[in-house]
Amino acid sequence: MTGRLCVSKHKSNHDRRLDDDFESFKKFNRSLEWSCETGDPGTLEFTPNSTWPDIVYYNSFTQANMGWKIRVIDSFNQRICEDLFSHCASFKAQIKVTVIP
């Protein structure tokens, strides 16, 4: 594990059977209690293999509007990279996601 661990939990007096009654995920998410350990941010580094799907998604519940998709490719080809990405020169086969508190 890297960085700080943040956990969301139901409030102790909340009836979990009512979770489906929220109008949106945002409202449900705001009903939870959040607690984060102290510490510095970390870097999440991983190397996908051939069993991963073509697209994986990441997001952050602590930073609004942070997240997107990661395209996973089995082998690197400059032409394919140029078709998919505008900045191919900085493309790396290994992906690093920086976690910011």
Helices and strands as residue ranges (DSSP letters): E 6-9, G 16-21, H 25-30, E 33-36, E 43-46, E 55-59, E 67-71, H 78-84, G 88-90, E 95-98
